[in-house]
Amino acid sequence: MSSERTPGGEERSDSELLKACLAGDQDAWSGLVERYHRLIFSIGLRQGLTSDDCADLVQNVFTIILRRLETIQDRDRFSAWLITTTKREAWRVHRHNLPSDGLDEVALVDGQPLPEEEVMAWERAVLVRAAVDSLNEPCRTLVSALFFEQRTVSYTELAGQLRMPVGSIGPTRARCFRKLVIELIASGVIDATVAVPE
């Protein structure tokens, strides 16, 4: 069983993982590391760090998380907090490594930075997933099934899974989509000028 999943097989949200980490669940901690170590590493590359520095950055950021587990206020927005924390820590490491004249560039892996578009896409995907995780049921399950399942899930199947009439799926989907858009605007994934669907 994946360390990111509940005994029933559902993927645990960041909030659930953090709560389990506070209770001393080592599997939950492993799940958190597995979920975010690549993102932290790629942000380091984007900030101009070497591969060795990025590896240190991953350790540093998870050390910060461990120390602040009890004080993280909004666990439903953990990914946004993590990205901000990682960028600050990467900037600190980068600045520490700069030569005194500040003119030499920090060497990058293979001499090439990770494409900014790739990192931005990864950050966006993390924020979208966090927005979905912050939704209440049945919205979380409904949106996850519609947008994250590799196969197409029929309304009939969804109705059975959610124990609701098939005719209710469409209206519920619309309400859930509206809530998701509001969350995405709040996290900065969608521009605040975008009209929220009725």
C-alpha positions in Angstrom: 0.0 0.0 0.0 1.3 3.5 -0.9 2.2 5.6 2.1 0.1 8.4 0.6 -3.1 6.3 0.7 -5.6 5.4 3.4 -6.4 1.8 4.3 -9.3 2.0 1.9 -7.0 3.0 -1.0 -7.9 6.7 -1.3 -5.1 9.1 -1.7 -4.6 11.1 1.5 -4.7 14.9 1.3 -1.9 17.1 2.5 -3.9 18.0 5.6 -4.4 14.3 6.4 -0.8 13.5 5.9 0.3 16.4 8.1 -2.1 15.4 10.9 -0.8 11.8 10.7 2.8 13.1 10.8 2.0 14.9 14.0 0.7 11.6 15.4 4.1 10.0 14.6 3.0 8.1 11.5 6.3 7.4 9.6 4.4 6.2 6.5 2.7 9.6 6.3 6.0 11.4 6.5 7.4 9.2 3.8 4.3 10.0 1.7 4.8 13.7 2.2 8.5 13.4 1.1 7.5 11.3 -1.9 4.9 13.8 -3.0 7.0 16.9 -2.8 10.8 16.1 -3.0 10.9 16.5 -6.8 9.1 19.8 -6.7 11.6 21.2 -4.1 14.5 19.9 -6.2 13.1 21.5 -9.4 12.5 24.9 -7.7 16.2 24.8 -6.6 17.3 24.2 -10.1 15.1 27.1 -11.3 16.8 29.3 -8.7 20.2 28.5 -10.1 21.4 25.9 -7.6 23.7 22.9 -8.5 22.4 19.4 -8.2 24.3 18.9 -4.9 22.8 22.2 -3.5 19.3 21.0 -4.6 19.8 17.8 -2.7 20.7 19.8 0.4 17.7 22.1 -0.3 15.4 19.1 -0.2 16.8 18.1 3.2 16.7 21.7 4.5 13.1 22.2 3.5 11.9 19.0 5.0 13.8 19.8 8.2 11.9 23.1 8.3 8.6 21.3 7.7 9.4 18.9 10.6 10.2 21.7 12.9 7.0 23.6 12.0 4.6 20.7 11.8 2.7 22.0 14.9 2.6 25.6 13.8 1.5 25.2 10.2 -1.9 27.0 10.3 -3.7 26.3 7.1 -2.9 22.7 6.3 -5.3 22.7 3.3 -2.9 25.3 1.6 0.2 23.4 2.6 1.5 23.2 -1.0 1.4 27.0 -1.4 3.3 27.4 1.9 5.8 24.8 0.8 6.5 26.5 -2.5 7.0 29.9 -0.8 9.3 28.3 1.9 11.3 26.5 -0.8 11.9 29.6 -2.9 13.0 31.5 0.2 15.4 28.8 1.3 16.7 28.3 -2.3 17.4 32.1 -2.5 19.2 31.9 0.8 21.4 29.1 -0.4 22.0 30.7 -3.8 23.0 34.0 -2.2 25.3 32.2 0.3 27.1 30.5 -2.7 27.6 33.6 -4.8 31.2 34.9 -5.1 32.0 38.1 -3.4 31.9 40.1 -6.6 28.5 38.5 -7.5 29.4 38.2 -11.1 30.1 34.5 -11.6 27.1 32.3 -12.3 26.3 29.3 -10.2 26.9 26.1 -12.3 23.8 24.2 -13.3 23.3 20.5 -14.0 24.6 19.8 -17.5 25.1 23.5 -17.9 21.3 23.9 -18.6 18.6 25.3 -16.3 15.4 23.4 -16.0 12.9 25.1 -18.4 10.9 27.6 -16.4 7.7 26.4 -18.1 8.3 22.9 -16.7 8.7 24.1 -13.1 5.8 26.5 -13.4 3.6 23.7 -14.8 4.7 21.5 -11.8 3.9 24.2 -9.3 0.5 24.8 -11.0 -0.3 21.1 -10.8 0.5 21.0 -7.1 -1.7 24.0 -6.4 -4.5 22.6 -8.4 -4.3 19.3 -6.6 -4.2 21.2 -3.2 -7.3 23.1 -4.3 -9.1 19.9 -5.1 -8.0 18.4 -1.7 -9.4 21.4 0.1 -12.9 20.7 -1.2 -15.5 19.1 1.0 -17.2 15.8 0.0 -18.8 14.9 -2.3 -16.9 17.6 -4.3 -13.5 16.2 -3.6 -14.3 12.8 -4.9 -16.4 14.0 -7.8 -13.8 16.5 -9.1 -11.0 13.9 -8.6 -12.8 11.3 -10.5 -13.7 13.6 -13.4 -10.3 15.2 -13.8 -7.6 13.0 -12.3 -8.7 9.4 -13.2 -6.8 8.1 -16.2 -10.0 6.4 -17.4 -13.3 8.0 -18.1 -15.7 7.6 -15.2 -19.4 7.5 -16.2 -22.1 9.5 -14.3 -23.7 6.1 -13.5 -20.5 4.9 -11.8 -20.1 8.2 -10.0 -23.6 8.1 -8.8 -23.1 4.6 -7.3 -19.8 5.7 -5.7 -21.3 8.8 -4.2 -24.6 7.2 -3.4 -26.7 9.8 -5.1 -29.1 9.8 -8.1 -27.5 10.0 -11.5 -29.6 13.1 -12.2 -27.9 14.9 -9.3 -24.4 14.5 -10.7 -24.6 17.3 -13.3 -25.9 20.0 -10.9 -23.5 18.8 -8.2 -20.6 18.9 -10.7 -21.5 22.6 -11.5 -21.6 23.6 -7.8 -18.3 21.8 -7.2 -16.6 23.4 -10.2 -17.7 26.8 -8.9 -16.1 26.0 -5.5 -12.9 24.8 -7.2 -12.6 28.0 -9.3 -12.9 30.1 -6.1 -10.1 28.0 -4.5 -7.9 28.3 -7.6 -8.4 32.1 -7.6 -7.5 32.2 -3.9 -4.3 30.3 -4.5 -3.3 32.4 -7.5 -3.7 29.7 -10.1 -6.5 31.6 -11.8 -6.5 35.4 -12.3 -8.8 37.1 -9.8 -10.6 38.9 -12.7 -11.9 35.6 -14.0 -15.7 35.4 -13.6 -16.8 32.7 -11.1 -19.3 30.5 -12.9 -22.9 30.7 -11.6 
